[in-house]
């Protein structure tokens, strides 16, 4: 009986880890705010970003021109 309960418990609690694959995206943004760049990435991928608006409000505008690049590489730029 204990073995059955232990097996059921393990089977119920078994969690499969699923990570994000290296989603490739294409972006061509010129002179946009960081907030808008994050929104563009969110629309093209399953990623979601949380950030404090006051921290990025006065940052300079950015240009992003990438073709079929992983999201992590785009964020590094």
C-alpha positions as CSV (number, residue, x, y, z in Angstrom):
1,X,0.0,0.0,0.0
2,X,2.8,2.4,0.9
3,X,4.6,1.6,-2.4
4,X,1.4,2.3,-4.4
5,X,0.9,5.7,-2.6
6,X,4.6,6.6,-3.1
7,X,4.4,5.8,-6.8
8,X,1.1,7.8,-7.2
9,X,2.7,10.7,-5.4
10,X,5.8,10.7,-7.6
11,X,3.6,10.4,-10.7
12,X,1.4,13.3,-9.7
13,X,4.3,15.5,-8.7
14,X,6.4,14.8,-11.7
15,X,7.1,18.1,-13.3
16,X,8.6,18.3,-16.8
17,X,10.8,21.3,-17.3
18,X,10.1,23.2,-20.4
19,X,12.3,26.1,-21.4
20,X,11.9,28.7,-24.1
21,X,13.5,27.6,-27.4
22,X,15.8,30.0,-29.2
23,X,13.1,31.9,-30.9
24,X,14.5,33.7,-33.9
25,X,13.0,37.1,-34.7
26,X,13.4,39.8,-37.2
27,X,13.1,43.5,-36.1
28,X,13.7,46.7,-37.9
29,X,13.1,49.6,-35.4
30,X,14.6,53.0,-35.8
31,X,14.7,55.6,-33.0
32,X,12.3,53.9,-30.7
33,X,11.9,54.0,-26.9
34,X,13.0,50.9,-25.0
35,X,9.4,50.3,-23.9
36,X,8.3,50.1,-27.5
37,X,11.2,47.8,-28.4
38,X,10.1,45.4,-25.5
39,X,6.5,45.6,-26.8
40,X,7.6,44.7,-30.3
41,X,9.6,41.7,-29.0
42,X,6.6,40.6,-26.9
43,X,4.3,40.7,-30.0
44,X,6.6,38.4,-32.0
45,X,7.5,35.9,-29.2
46,X,6.1,34.3,-26.1
47,X,8.3,36.4,-23.9
48,X,6.8,38.9,-21.5
49,X,8.8,41.7,-19.8
50,X,8.3,43.4,-16.5
51,X,10.0,46.7,-15.9
52,X,9.7,49.9,-14.0
53,X,8.6,52.7,-16.3
54,X,10.5,55.3,-14.4
55,X,13.8,53.5,-14.9
56,X,13.6,53.5,-18.7
57,X,11.6,56.7,-19.2
58,X,14.6,59.0,-19.9
59,X,16.9,56.6,-21.8
60,X,18.0,57.5,-25.3
61,X,16.1,56.1,-28.2
62,X,17.5,53.0,-29.9
63,X,17.9,51.4,-33.3
64,X,17.5,47.6,-33.7
65,X,18.1,46.0,-37.1
66,X,18.2,42.2,-36.8
67,X,17.2,39.4,-39.2
68,X,16.4,35.9,-37.8
69,X,18.4,36.3,-34.6
70,X,17.7,34.7,-31.2
71,X,15.8,36.8,-28.7
72,X,18.7,36.7,-26.3
73,X,21.1,38.2,-28.9
74,X,18.6,40.9,-29.7
75,X,18.3,41.8,-26.0
76,X,22.1,41.9,-25.7
77,X,22.1,44.6,-28.4
